[in-house]
Amino acid sequence: MTLTPIKPDINAYPAELHQLLINANIYDSSCSKAAQVIFIDKDDGYFLKSAPKDALKHEATMTRYFHSKGVAANVLAYISDERDYMLTTKVHGSDGTTPVYIEQPERLCDIFAERLAELHAFDFSDCPIQNHTEQFIKKAETNKFQGSYDKSHFPDSWGYKNEEEAWSVIEKNRCFLRTDTLLHGDYCLPNIVLNNWKFAAFIDLDQGGVGDRHVDIFWAAWTLYWNLKTQKYKNRFFDAYGRDKIDEEMLRVVAALEVFS
């Protein structure tokens, strides 16, 4: 995570946040153009995320829920005005792409897999988002209709020759997708925080909900390929997670859905 000192216009933020922002050292830690994230260096530290109106509603809901399970930061405020704002406590540690972790890929891979297996064993009966699979399929259908198809970021082993091939896989197999597991939804190395190799929290939970475990497994395999620049840790991850719980054909189905998402 990169922190760049900034001096934002405090009056551009909702009045409820002014007292927190006054006389604080503030740093930009954004990693996406879709949202701005600032770190407020006051007290024990705070993160404030802002995005277009309603864009953070799902994330605030799921972050609160994951916090109730002891695996995410505390949401101190969610404000939806002309823009959305989500204020959370600081989680001590750094994300899984930090060099100290990347430099020990085997150890990182094992912890990454073990934490996902533990998450997937959680009771999800009280989860506020119970229909991730339905939303996942609906989003792919909408994007296909709008002509959105992009396989550029996916490993060749899960790629497709063209849009028609990918969609045929979805049509034949989407009925096999289950809704029986609590998901992170975007289970990538930047979205897990470790503190001296100990798990601290999950972050960026805007895709979370109850759905099919293979969504998280797909993204885990993808991030190990993308961030470690090799496919060699995919099988190690599968073994550490529990290969008996993985159907690799379902990963191809998830990949097909993701190229439309």
PyMOL commands that set and color helices and strands:
alter all, ss='L'
color gray80, all
select helices_A, chain A and resi 10-12+15-21+57-68+99-102+105-120+132-145+156-158+163-176+189-191+213-228+234-241+243-245+248-258
alter helices_A, ss='H'
color red, helices_A
select strands_A, chain A and resi 4-6+25-28+36-41+46-52+75-80+83-89+94-95+181-183+192-195+198-202+209-211
alter strands_A, ss='S'
color yellow, strands_A
deselect
rebuild
show_as cartoon
